[in-house]
Amino acid sequence: MPEEEFYGKNGEPRKHDPAFKGPIHSRGCTDIVCCVLFIVAIVVYVAVGILAWSQGDPRKVIYPTDSRGQFCGHAGTPQENKPFLFYFNIMKCASPMVLLEFQCPTTQMCVEKCPDKFMTLVKSHFIPSEFEYYKKFCKEGVTNQMSVPDILKAGLCPAMLIPSKSFTRRCFPALAGKDGAITVGNSSTFDTGTGIRNAKDLVDGVTNATVVMEARQVVMKIFEDYTHSWYWILIGLVIAMLTSLLFIVLLRFLAGIMVWVMIVLVILVIGYGIFHCYMEYAALKGEAGSDVTLQDLGFQTDITVYLQIRQTWLAFMIILAIVEVIIILILIFLRKRILIAIALIKEASRAIGHVMSSLFYPLFTFLLLAIVIAYWAVTAVFLSTSNEPIYKVFNETECMHSRMNCDPANFSTSAMKADCRDSECLFAFYGGETAYHKYLIGLQFYNVFLFFWCANFVTALGQMTLAGAFSSYYWAFVKPDDMPAFPVFAALGRSLRYHTGTLAFGSLILSIVQIIRVLLEYIDHKLKGAHNKCTRFLLCCLKCCFWCLEKFVKFLNRNTYIMVAIYGKNFCTSAKDAFFLLMRNMIRVAVLDKVTDFLLFLGKLLIVGIVGIFAFFFFSGRVKAFENTAPHLHYYWVPILTVVLGSYLIAHGFFSVYAMCVDTLFLCFLEDLERNDGSAERPYLMSESLRKTLNKKNKTPPAE
């Protein structure tokens, strides 16, 4: 393609400007309309929060609610000493109607503690001591003179008590005994008048909830593991932070060596993983049950079961081997580009060395994001709990008033009770009929949308601030003499003073795409099982397209903020300049920039691998020196995965500064190649090492 036609399609290259010396200081406010819109949206968001806080009641989330709408265990209420919620017939909670109404159609009451033994009303009624214990789980007004049929007909007591354990302050059946069998006591057949005639019916009923109970037991064990290992997890995260900081400091002085050491260590770490998987695979040979396939085993709540199967270790070994081969092939075929990427990383190390405060800027971003997340979460809780208690009619037999609203205060003397003798007026859910309650879903949507907008704004502010600081380093003729005294604070001030509207504009576009993705996920969840294959395919395509669009918008926004930080133009102009600059250098962007990202990713992978290996040997007890120190856990993989995930997030926070520095220097590098030619009048401003890597020379290099 001729040069004129190429530049005609991808914009004109930047001309040399002898007066240009980095980020322009004489700039004006950009995208003012969007700035005003963002401020108005924030003011409305605060108003929504105030309205939610005035209407909401977080006790509805913290405390369970009985059938009369009273909070169990809340101080200053009649139920203060009764913190647990007891269900008369827990089997009704397995009804599909619960998914629609979010409420079990059975009487619920607050109790001092959950029942710890199996009892039936029929037998307990004739033993005074047992009946006194039984009445703790009955409504008020039950006397010894009342017959069992009268008690059951009035719905004053449950037909039976099942040994239960509390979970989230709710009594759930303790289905499994020590041998894993469901314990129902020594009783045989009994007649309760409620449809459950003997112990076998009870077992059949609770079988539907077995999976749910097992899942709850797993969650409780995981929570218990966290309580025993949280301080060791914190120590592991501190080690990850110190390792990341040490790695960044070493990159400052030994960038080239560190990158190659990092590459070699990543290969060795993955190689050790392959070796370890093979040793485990070989050690299980001949062991009983080790040849069972994953397909035959199916889903198990105890994850450690999978580690006793040879096929699991074989799968791990194959996956790690594929990753190892891919990394080696990338290193072989892109070795020349890797040299340029290393030069960019060296330059980024020098830039960070002159702008050391940039390493701590992610803490400021994290603080702002924590505030945004906390405000969104608190507002969401208050909005979701700002409804009034709604009571509905629940009944065993067919009733014309079923699921209609009722008043528990006078229900016993109402016409509804007269028409349906076995009906009850129970607390159903929180709702309301006022204008506020009608538009509550709209307020929740606004809360989510503003959360995305504010979170993206905070992220964009960090990107533009770091871009302004690092670009001032690149374009300085004499480093650091020509740089601002406090480059990060100067860049932050310019971003907030002149470009709040631009940041709001870019984050608004990204938020719209993200909220569309959320709506698509919501629609997919609602229509799951109801839509045909064509609809599913269309929905899948839309989700894929908007995922790609979100990635593209993030990439374009990131480079747009760099151009805004340098030239101070509005969002659209900067986006166009950034896009055409990248299009004119497609090969460099597609290869060099991504190779640099790959090398930084290897750095994060190395830190995670080192910390993860130490965590594995510590928590699994494989090292004898740690046997008495390591906590005894149900699942040792719980703290290991937590440490690994936390280490990655910490490493990502430190390396995000490096990534932003590299991206900024990369765009400045492309601008430098277009602006200058190495002559005395138009010298390159890139470092000498970068010029050597690119075989570029300055006839009269600027003083450094």
N, C-alpha and C positions, 0 to 999 in steps of 0.2 A: 504494500500500500504506500503511495507517495506520502512524503512527510506532511505536505500541506493538507491532504485529505485526512490523514490521521489526526492532526491537531484540530482540524475543523470539526471532527466528530467528538473529540475528547477535550476541547477547550484549548486556549492558548497557553503555552508555558509561561511561567513567571519571569518578568524582565528584571534585569539587574537594577537595583536602586542603591546608589552609594550612601544615601541617608538612612537606609534601613539598618538598625542595630538591635534587632530582637523585638520582643513584645512591645507593641505601640502603646505609649503612655497617654497621648492626646487622643482619647476615644470618647464616644458618646454612648448614651443608653440605647440598648437594642431590644426589639420586640416588646415595646412598652405595653401594647394591648394585652399580650399574653401575661405580662407581669401584673397588670391590674386584675385580670381574670383570676390569676393564681391567688392574689391577695384576698379577693372577694370570696373565692372558694375556701380559703383557710378560715376566714371570718365565719362563714356559714358552717364550716366543720366544727369550729369551737361552739357555735350556737347549738348544733346538733348534740355535741357532747354534754353541754349544760342541760339541755332538755332531757337527754337520756338519764343523766345523773339525778335529775329531779323526779323522774318517773320510775326509774329502775330500782330493784331491790336485789342485790347480789346474794342475799341469804337464800334465795330460791335455788341458787346453784350450789352453795356451800352446804346447806342443810337439806336432808330429804324431807318430803312433805307427806303427811298422812292424808287419809280420806276426807278429813275436814279442813284441809288446807293449812294445818298448823305445822310449824317447823320443829323437827325432832332435835332436842339437845340445845336449842337456842336459849341463851341466858335471859332471864326475866319473863319467861313464858311458862305455862303449866307443864310443858313437856321438857323443862330444863334438865331434869334428871333421867330423861329417856332419849338417849342419843341415837338409837338404832330403829330402823324401819322394818316392821314385820309384815309379811304378806299372809293373809288367811289361806289362800290356795295359790302357791307359787306356780302350779302347773298352768294356770290361766295366762301367765306371762308369756308362755310359748305360743299363744294364739297369734295368727297373722294380723288380727285387729290391732295388736300392740304397735305394729310398725306404722299403722295409719293414725292412731290416736295418741301414741307416745305415753300410754298409761295402761297398767294392768287392770283388767275389769274384775278386780277382787278387792275386798276390804283391806285397807292398810292402816296400821296403827304404830305409834311410837312405843318402844319398850325399853326397859333398863338394860337388858342383855338378850342375845339371841338364844333360842332354845338349844339345849345341849343333849337332849335325849329324845328317843322316839316314844310318843304317847298317843293314845286315841281318847276321844271324849267319852266314848261308851264305857271303857274300862276305868278311866280316871274318875268318872262321876261317882263311882261306888267306893272309892278310897279317898277319905277326906284329905290326907296329907298330899296326895298326888293332885287332887282337884284344886287345892290352894295354890300349888305351883302352876297348874293349868290356867287358872283364872288371871294370871299375870299377862296372858296373851289373849284375853277376852275384853270385850267392851264393858263399860260400867253397867251395873244393874244385874249382873249374874249372881244368883243365890243358890245355895245347896238344895233348896226346896223345888227348884225348877227342874222339869224333866228334860232329858236329852232331846227329844223331838221338838219341844218348845224352844230350847236354846238354839237349835239349828234352824228352825223355822224363822226365828227372829233375827238370825244372822249375828248372834252375839259372840259366838266362839268359832274357831276353826274346827273342822272335823278331826284333825290330827295335828300333832307337832312333829316336825322332822328335825333331827340334829342339824344345826346350821352354823355357819361362820360369817362374820361380818366382812363385807367388801364394799368400800365407799359408803360405809355406815348403813348398809342394807343387808338384811339377813338372807343368805342364799344357802340352799341345802349342801351339807358336807357329804357329797354322794359317795366318795370312795373311802373305804376303810384301809387298814394297813395292808391288806392283801389285794387292794385294788377293786374289791367287790363292793357293790352298793349295799349299804347297811340299812335294814328296815326293822331291826329289833327281832324279838322272838314271837311277835304276835302272828296269828294265823289269819283266820277269816273274821271280818267284822262288818257290820252294816252301819253306814253313816248317813244314808239317805242323800248322798251327794254324787252318786255315780261311781265312786271308787269302792269296790266291794271287798277286796282282799289285798294281801301284800303283793301278789303277782301283778294286779292292776297298777299298784303304785310304781313298781319297777318299770312296767311298760310306759307309764306316764313320764317318769323322769328320764327315760332313755333319750327322749327328744331334746333334752337340755344338756346331755352329757358333753357334747362338743363345746358348748358355751362354758360349762363349768370347768372343763380342762383348760380352756383358754384363760379363764380367770385365774386358775391355779398357776399357770405359767407366768401371767402378769404379776401375781403376788410374789412368786419366787424371784422374778427379775427385780422387782422393787426391793425385796429383801437383800438381794446381791448388791444393789446400789447402796443400801444403808451400811453394808459391811465393807465396801471397797471405795467409797466416795473420796476419801482422803488420798488413797493410792492413785486414783484416777486424776485428782488434782496435781499430784506430784508428777505423774506422767505428762500432763499438759504443760506444766512448768518446764519440764525437761525438753518438750517439743519447742516451747517458746525460746528457751536458751539456745537450743540447737539451731533454730532458724536464725536467731540473731547472730550467732557465731558464724553461720554460713554466709550471711550477708556481709559481715565484717571481713571475712576471708576473701570474699569476692572483690571487696574494695581494693585489696592489695595483690591478690593472686588470681585475678579473674580467669586468665587463660588456663593456668594450671588447674584451678578449681573446677572449671568446666570439664576438662578431660578426666580429672579424678572422679568427678560426679558421674560422667558417662560410664567409666570403668566400674565404679562401685554399684551403679544401678544394674549393670550386666551381672556383676558378681552376686548381688543380693537376689536377683531373680534366679540366677543359676543355683544358689543355695536353696532357694525355694523348691526348685525342680528336684534337687538332690534329696531334700527332706521328704518330699512327697514320695519319691521312689523308695526311700528307706522305710517309710510307714507302709507303703504298698507291699514291699517285700516282707516286712515283719508280720503282716496279717495273713500271709500265705499258710494255709493249713489250719487256721483258726476256725472254730465252729461258728457258722453263721456269717462269716466274712465274705462269702461268695454270693450272698443275696444281692439282687440288682436293686437299683434305686426305684425302678418302676414297680417291682414287687413289694418293696418296703412301703411305698406311699408316703403320705404326709405324717410326720411324727412331731409332737410338741417338744420332745426332748431332742435337741439338736445333736447332742453328743452321740446319739445312736448312729448317725450318719458317718461319724468318724471311725466306727468299728467295721466299716464296709470297705473292701478293697476298691470298688468301683468309684467311690468318692475321691480317694487319693489319686486314682488314675485320671479322673476328670480334672482335678487340680493340676496335675503334672502336665497334661496336654495343653491346658489353657496357658500355663506359665511358659511352656515351650514355644507356643505360637507367639506370645508376646515377646519373648526373647529373640526369636527369628525376625520378627517385624522390626524391632529396634535395631538389630545388627544390619539388616538390609537398608534401612533408612540411613544409617551412619555411613554405609559403603557408597551408596549412590548419590548422597548429598554432601559428601565430604568437603567440596569446595565452598558450597553455600554455608556449611557449618563454620568454616574459617571466617567468613564475613560476619556471620551471626555472633561468633565469639568476639570479633572486633567491636560489634555493636554493644555486646554485654560489657566489654572492657570500658567502652565510652560511658555506658550507663553507670558503671561502678564509679568512674571518676565524677560523674555528675552527682550521684548520691553522696559521694565523699564531700563535695562542696555544699550539698544541701542535706545535711544529716538530719535536720528536723523533719524531712519528708518521711523518714522511717516511722515516726510517731504520729503522723497525720491519720493513718487508719484508726487509731484509738479515738480521735475526734469524730470520724465517720461512724465508728461503731457506737459511740455515745449518742449521736443524733439518731441513728437507726433504732437504737434501744428505746429512745423517747417516742419515736413514731410508732414502733410496734406496741409499746406499753399503752399509748393513747388509744390506738386502734383496738387492742384487746379489751381494755377497760370499757370503752364505749360500746363495743359489741356485747359484752356481758350485761351492761346496764340496759341496752336496747332489748336484748332477748329476755330480760327479767322485768320489763316495765309493763307487763300485762296484769290483768286482774284474774283471780282464781275463778275458773268456770267449773260448775258441777253439772253432771249429767246422770241420767237414769241408766243403771245397769241391772240386768235381770237374767235369770237362768232360762226361763221359758219365753215363748213369743209374747210380745207386749207392744201395744200401739204407741206407747210413750218411750220406747227404747231409744237411747242416745239423745233424748231431748234435754234441754236445760232444766235445772230444778234448783230449789232452795232447800238446803239441808236443815234449816232452822224449823220449818213447818212441814217437812216432807211426810212425816209419819201420819199427819192428819189431812193430807192433800188428796185430791181426786186421783192423782197419778198412782198413789199407794193403794187406794181403794180399787182401782182397775187392775193393778198388777201387784198381787200380794207379796210375791217373792222379789220385788224390785228394791233397789237401794239407790240412794242419792249420794254419789261418790265424787270426790274431787277428780276432775279429768285432766285439765291442763290450764295453762295461763293464756288468757286472750282478752278480748274487749271489743266493744262496738263503737267507740268514739272515733272521731276523725284522726286522732293521733294513732290509734291502733290500726285503722284501715291503711294508713300510709307507712306503717312500721317497716314493711318489707322494702319500701323505697328508701327509707333512712338507713337500713342495713346495707343496701346496695351502694348508697352514697358513701357510707363508712368504708366499705371495701375499696371503692374506686379512689377515694382520697388517700387511703393507705398506700395503694400502688403509686399514686402521683407523688406523694411526699417522699416515699422510699426511693423512687427513681430520681427525684430532685436532689436528695442528699447524696446519692451515688454520683450523679452528674456534677454536683458541686465539687466533690473530691477529685473527679477526673479533670475538670477544668483548672482547679487550683494546682494540682501536680503538673499539669501540662504547662501552665504559665511559669512555674518555677523552673522546670527543666529546660524549656525553650529559652529562658533568659541565660541559662548556662551555655547552650549550644551557640547562640548568636553573639556571645561576648567575644570581642577580639582578644582581650587580655583577661584570662581567667585566673582568679575570681575578681580582679580589680573592677572590671566593667559590669559586674553583677550587682543587683540590689543587696543591701545589707541583710535583709530578711526576706529572701525570695518567696518563701511559702506564704508568709503573712501578706506580702505585697500582692501576690497572685490571688489570695483569698479575698483581699479587699477589692481588687479590680472585678473579680467575678461577682461579688455581691452588689457592688455599687453600680456597675454598668450592665451586667448580663444576667440578672435575675430572670428577666423575661425570656431570654434565650434558653436558660436552663429549664424554665417552666414549659417552654414550647417543646423542647426535645423530650422531656420526661412525660409530657401529656400524650404525645404520639405513641410512645412506648407503652404507657398505661392503657391507652385505648386498645392496643393490640393484646395486651395481657388480660384485660377484662373480657375481651371477646373469647380468649382461650378458656377463661374460667366459665363463661356461659356455655361454651361448647362441652366442657367436662360435665357441667350441671345437667345439660340436656341429655348427654350420653348416659349419665347415671339414672336419670328419671325414665328414660325410654329403654333401659336395658331389659332385654327379654321380651319387649313388646314390638320392636321395629323389625322389619324384614332385612334381608341381606343387602338389598340395594340401598336402603337408608343407612345401614351400618357402614357400608363402603363409602357413601357420600360423607357421612360424619367423620369417618377416619381420614378421608382426603382433606376435609376442612381443617381438622386438627393438625395434620401434618403441614399443610400450607401455612397456617398461622404460626406454627412453631418455627418454620423456616423464616417467615416474615419477622418474627420477634428477634431471631438471631441477626438478621440483616440490619434491622433498625438499631440494635445495640451496637453493631460494628460501625455503622454510619454515624451514629450519635457520638461515639467515642472519638472518631477522627474529626467530626465537626467541632467538638469542644476544643480540640487541639488547635484548629484553625482560628476559632474565636479567641482563644487565649493569646494567639500570636498577633492577629490582625485586628481584632475588635469589631468584626462585622456581624450582621445579624445571622440568624440561624439558617435561613434558606440560602443566602449567598455563601456562607461558610460551608454548608453541606454540598453545594454545587462545586465549590473550589476543591474541597476534599475528595469528592467523588471523581472529578476529572483528573486530579493529581494521581489518584490511585489507579485510574484507568490507563493513564499514560505510562504507568510503571507496573502493569499487570503481573509480569513475570517476577519482578522483585517482591511484589506484595504476596503473590501466591506461594512463593518459595521461601524467600529470605525471612519475611515476617513470621511465617508459620514455623520455620525451622527454629527461630528464636523462641517462639512460644513453646515449641517442643522441648528445647533445652531447659527452659524454666520449669516446664512440667516435670522433667526428669529430676530437677532439684527438689521439687515438692515430693515427688515419689520417693526419692532417697531419704528425706527426713521422715516421711511416714513409714517407710520400710524399716529404718533403724529403730525408731521408737516402737513400732509394732512388734518387731522381733523381741526386743527387751520385754515388752508387755506380755508377749506370749509365754516366754520362758518363766517370767515371774508369776503370773496368775495361774498357769497350768501346773506349776509345781514340778516342772521337768528338771530344774536345777535344785540339788539337795540343799544348797546354802540358803535357799529361800523357802524351804518347806515349812519352817516354824514361823516365818515372817509373813508369808502370803496369807490372805484371809481364806477361810473355807467357804466355798461358793457352790450354789446349785449349778450354775452355768458359768464356767470361767470365760466363755467367749463374750459375755455381756460387758465386763470392763474393758476387754481387749478391743472390741468394736468401738466402744465409746472413746477410748484413747486414740485409736486409729482415725476415727472421724474428726475428733477434736484436733488432732495433730495436723490433719489436712487443712482444716479451716484456719488454724494458726499460721501454718506455712503459706497458705493462700493469701492471708492478710499481709504478710511481709513481702511475698513475691509479687503481689498486686502492685506495689510501689515500683518494683523493678519492671514489671510488664508495662505500666504506664510510662515509665521513663524510656523504655526501649521504643514504644510506639511513638512517643513524642520526638525522640531523636531520629527515628526512622523517617517521619514526615519532614522534619527539618533537614535531614540528609537528602531527601528527594528534592526539596526546595533548593538546597544548596547546589545540587547538580544542575538544576535548571537555571538558577540565577547566575552562577559563576562558572568560569572555565579555567581557573588556575593562573590566569595572567596577572600582571602586576596591578592592573586596574580592577580586576574581578577575581580576587584570590578565593580559594575554597576556605571555608571556616571549620571544616571537619578536622578532627585530630590527625596527627601525623601517622599514627598506627592505622587508622581507617583509610587514609590516603594510600599508604603502602599496600594494604590489602586489595584496594581497588585499582592499583597502579596509576594513581593520580598524583600530580606534582604541582606545587606552587612555584612559579618563577621567583616571586618575592614573597615568601611566606610571612604571615603576620606574626608579630612577636607573641610568644606564649609564656 
